[in-house]
């Protein structure tokens, strides 16, 4: 590989400006009010792939938002890498907690990012990381260093469950055929400690609704005489964990993978400062399932969390009512061997069973996906490890992630190929939160490292 750094240095301002323009578009898939913006983003991705040297670039319509496909087939006898990413983003709420508007990207220097970081919704998840692959493709085609075939599949519904992508994959086996799938929608341990994600948690996401009286009631006239749906809901949610923060749903842990003492010891070798962790979050103590470390709790153990809760009067001042209804959104992060559909049904059955008389409960499943573990002895993993070693000067650490990319397990089932997760974000990037950002150094380092993966994967496949 040659002239990679030279090409990046020559074009880095343009690389940044192009990403900034992409981040200005509020492609929020969860809110139909932004439909035009999501579709506009798909058009921009199509144009970017064409400029990067892809052929057969098209916007593939689905029942939901479109999938942008492009490829560059240089020799059918060479291996094929399929790059997956997504162009949709999370809602930016709460807006008032952003230091700068979420869709007006700015580059600011921080203690961790003296070179600057791009602050905007989607900066890291996943526009910034997805766009690294587009620019890496441009670099390889412009310097005549593309060693194998490449296909891109960029979707617009990852943040809402990838429902359309599942159908697209099942219907396009030949179009998407590949030797390895490459994704950058994860992170690494630190700027000076590269890591490769080898496991993802699954997900089950539900909404619950508790209904009491047929209308909001005066809390003086009816208080203490009828069930208050908000009081009931909070008690029901509280009962989902015991005193050791163990989830109380019957059968929830039946298929949970228990890692050996040796595997847990290997995980513990990853650099981690509990004090720095607490300082970064401005908390005085960590919290979680008894018997496990912080890094184990957020990667190899399943969880249940309330993501939103509402009901009754929440406006300014006072309004003394007993609400007719109360609602909550709940997500469960799952580990390998836990089937998300089975867990969803276990939750539904249990939650409905613990409802007291005087209220009715409705559980609405939203979306989910299976967990995933990739072996560290595959050609893809070895190629990624060599790539990081070349650009970071040290061997990356295999690491399980607490996050979920539900479509990954489907890829393996339908396309019969392994996924390599080469993330360049950091835990501190505040994805899904106010002030999301992505380091300029990380962005450019990703563009530098990805071409080495292609080189080594092609070399090792021969």
N, C-alpha and C positions, 0 to 999 in steps of 0.2 A: 504494500500500500504506500502511495506516495502523494505528496502535495495536499494531503487532507487538511492539515492545519493552515497551510497557505491559502487554500480556497476559502476556508471558514473565516480567516482573518480579513480576507479581501471582501467578503460578502456579509459579514456579521451584522452590520447596521441594517442592511436590507432584510436579512433573516428576522431581525427583531421587529422592524417596521411592519413586515407582512403579518407576523403573529399579532401585533398590536391591532392592526386593522381587523383581523379575524375576531379578536376578543371584544371588539366594539359591538358586535352583533349579538343581541340577547337571545340566543337560541335555547330558550327554556322549554323543553319538551313536555313538562308537567302542566303547563298553563297554555290552554288553547288560544289565549289572547296573543301569544307570540308565534303563531303558526307561520306567518309570513317571514318572520325573522329566521325561524328554523329552516324553512325552504331556501331562503337567501343564502344561508350558511352552506347548505348542500351545493348550491351553484358555485360558491366560492371555492369549495374543496375540489370540485370537478375541474375548475379552471387551474387551480394550483397543481393538481396531478398532471394535467396536460403540459403545463410549463416545466414540470420536473422531468419530463421525458417519457411519461406513461403513454401507452397506446390503448385503443379500445376503451376509452374512458366514457362512462355512461352513468346517468342517474336512474337507478332501478326503482320503479314505483312499488310500493307495498300497500297493505291495508292501513298502515300508519305513515310515519315519515320515511322518506326514501333512503336507500342505501347507495352510496357512491362507490362505484367499482372502476378499477383501472388496472392494466397490466403491462408488462414489458417482457415478452417471451423472446429470448435471444437464441436459445437452442433447446429443443425439447428433450435432448439427452442430458441436460444439466438439471440439477435440483431446482425446486421451486419454493420460494418463501412467500407465505401469505401473511400480509400485515393487516392486523385488525385495530381499529380505533373508533372513537365516537366523537361527533361534533356537537352533540347536545350538552347542556349544562344544567346544574341544579338551580332552583330559584335562589335569588340573592338574599332573601329575608333572613334576619331583620335588617333592613336598609340602614337604620339609624346607628348601627354598630360598625358600619364601614367608615374608615378614615378618609376614603375617597370613593366616588361613585363606582359601583361594581362593573359598569360597562363603559367606563372612561379610563382605560388602562394608563397607569403611570409606572415609571421605573424609579424606585427609591432604594437608597443604600441602607443596609441594616447591619447589625453586628455580625450576623451569620453570613450576610451577603454583601461584603464590601464592594463587590463589582456591580451591585444593584440587583433588585428582584422586580419582576413585573407583577403589579397588584391589579387583579381583575378576576371576576368570576370566570372560571374555566381556564385560568392561566396554567394550572398544573393538571387539573382533571376536566377534560383530557385534551383540550385543544393544544396546549403547549407541548405535551408529550407526543400526541399524535402528529403534530406538525414537524417534530424532529425527524420523523420517518420520511415525510415529504421532502424535506431539505436534504436529508441523507441520500435520497434517491436522486435528487438534482445533482448533488456533488458527484455521485458515482457515474451518472450519465455524461455530465459535462467534462469529467476528467478521464473518461473511457475506462472506468474501473469496475463496472458492473459485472460480477463474476457468474451470475446465475439468473434465473427467471424470477420475476417479482409480480405479485398480485396484491392489490389493495382492496379492502372492504371496510368502508367507513360508514357507520350507522348513525341514526339520529334519535334513538330511543333507549340508549343504555341506562339513562337515569330513571326510566320508568319501566324497566323490566325486559327490554329487548324482545317483545312479543313478535314483531314483524320479522326480526332477524332469524328467529328460529324457523319460521316457514321458508324464508329465503334460502337458508342453508340446506334444508331438506330437499328443496326443489332444484338446487343447483350444484349437485355433487361434482359434476365434470368441470363446470366453470370454476369452482373453487378448489379443485384438486391441488394438493401441495405435498411437500415433504416435511414441512415444519410451519407452525404458526407463530408469529412474532407479535408481541403486545407490549406496549409501554403505557400502562395504566396503574402502575404500582410505584413503590418507592425504594429507597436504599437506606442503609443505616445512617450514614453521614457522608459529607463531601469527601472526607479522607478515608472512608470505609465503605467501599462498594459492596453490594450484596445482590443476589439474584433470588427473586421470590419463587419458592418451590411449592407453596401451598396457599390456597384461598379458602376462606370459609363460605359456606352456602348461606342462603337467605330465605326467610319466610316473612312476608310483610302483610299485616292485617289491620283492619279498622274495626273498632268495636263501638257499639251504640247501646246505651242503657236508657230505657224509656220508663217513666213513672206515670204521673197524672196526665190527663189529656190536654193540659195547658199549664203555663207558668202560674204559680200560686203565690198569694200573699204569705210571706214567711211568718207573719204574726198570727194570722188566722189559721194557718195549716201546719206551721212548724211543729214537729214532734208528733204529728198525727198521721203523716203519710211519709213514705220512703222518699228521701231526697236522692235523685239519680246521681248527682255529683258526689255526695257522701258515699253512696254505694259503690260507684265506679272506683273511687280512690281506695276503698277498702279491698275491693276485688283485686286491683292491681297490686296493692301492697302484699297480698297473700301469695303472689306468684313467686316470691322468694322467701326462703326461711332465714333463720338467724345467721347462717353461714353463707348467705347469698347463693344458695343452691336453688335451682329452679324446681318448683314443686309440682309441675305438670306430670301426672302419672305416665310412665313410658318414655319421657323426654330423653333420658340418658341411655336407653336400652342399647342403641347402636353406636354410642360415642366411642371413637377410637382412643384408646389409652396408650400414650407413648411410654416406651420403656425408660427406665432410669438412665440408661446410656444415652438415649436420644435427647432426653431433657438436659443431660449434662452437656451435650454438644451445643444445644441451643443457648445454654447459659454462658458459653464462651463469647458470644457476641457482645461488643462493647455497649455498656448501658450504665447510666448514672441516674439512680433514683432521685437524688437531690436535684439534678438538672431537670429531670422530667417534671417534678413537682413545681420547680421554679418557673418553668416555661408555661405551665398551666395556672400558676398563681393559686395553688392549693397547698394545704399543710399536711395532707395525708392521702395515700392512695386507698382504693376501695375495690372490693371484688370477692370472688369465690375463695373461701378458705382453703389453704393447702397448696396454692399456686402463686407463682411470681407474677409480677406485672406483665412481663413479656409473654408468659404462658396464658394469662387471662385474656389477653387481646389477640391471641393467635391460634392456640390449640384447644381452647375451651369454648363451648357454646355460650351464648348470652341471650338475654331478653331485656329489651329497653323500650321505654315509652318515648316516642319521637314527637308527640304532640298531644295536648289534652285541652279540652275546652267545653264550655257549657255555661248557661246562665248569663248574668250581666257582667260585662267586662269593660264597660265604658267609664267615662269620668264620673266621679261622684258616687253616690249610693243609690241602689235600687233593691229593695228588700223583697227578693223573690226566691221561691223554690223552683228551679228550672224543671221543665217537663222532660228534658233530655240532656244527656252528657255523652261526650265522645272522646275517643283516644285513638291514636295511631301507634301501633306496636310493631317493632321489628325483632326478629330472632336471628342471630348469626349462628350458623351451624357448622359442624366439623365434618370431615369425610365420613361416609357411611350413614349419616343422618339424611333421610330422604325428605326434601322440603315439603312435598305434598302430604306426606304422612304426618310430619310435625305440625303442619297447618291444621289438619283434622284433629290431632291430639289437643291442640290449643283450643280449637272451637268447642270440642266436646267438654273439656274441662271448664272453660270459662262460662259456658252456658250452665254447667252443673252447679257452679258455686253462687249463682245469682239468688238472692233472697226473694221471698214472696213480696209482692207489691211492685215489682219491676219486671220488664221483659228485656232480654238481651239479644242483640243481633251481632254476629261476627261476619265481616265481609273480607275474604281473602283478596289481596291485591296482586302481588307477584312474588316470585322467588326463584331459586336456582340451587343447583347442587354444589357442594364443595369440590375442591380439586387438589390433587397432589401430583407433581411431576418428578420423575426420577432424576438423580444427579449424575447418572452414568450414561445418559443419552448423548448422541452426537450434538444435538441442539444445545444442551446444557454445557457441554465441553467447549463448543464454539463460543458461546456467550462468555464463559469463564476466561477463555484466552483473549477475547476482545477487551473485557474490562481490565485484564492484567496488562495489556499493551498500553491502554490509555490512562489508567490510574496508577500503574506501577506496583500493584499488589493484587493478589488473588481475591476474588469476591467471596463473601460468606453466603452459603445457602440459608434462606430465612423464610419462615412461614408468615404470611400476612393475615391480619385480622379482617381485611376487606373482602368484598365479594365481586366477582365478575361472572354472573350466573351463566353466561353463554359458553364459557370455556369448557365445561364438562360436555355440553352438547357438541362442540366442535370435535372432540375426540370420538364421541359416539357416532356422529354422522360422517366425518371426514377422515376418520381413522389416523389422525396425526397428533403428535404432541404439541403442546403450547410452551413457549419460552417467554417468561415474564421479565423483561428488561426495563425496570423502572428507574427513573432518575430524579424523582421527587423526594422530599423529606417529610418526616412526620410533622414538622413545624410549618408546613406550607398552608395549613388551614383550609384544606379542601372541604367542601360542603359548608364552610363557615364564613362569617364576615372576614374581610381582608385576606382572602385566598391569594396566594402568590406563588411564583416560580422563579428560582434564581437564574439570572442571566448565565452564570457560569454553568449551572446544571443543564440548561437548554442547549448551550453550545457544546457541552461535553457529550451530551446524548448524540448530537449530530456527528461528532467526531468518532464515537464508539460504534455506532450502528454499522457503518461500512465494514469494520473489522469482523463483525459477526458474519456478514455475507461471505467475506473472504474465507474465514475459517470453516464455516459450515460447508461451503463448496469443496474446500480442500479435504476435510475429513470425510466427506461423503464419497469421494472418488474411490 
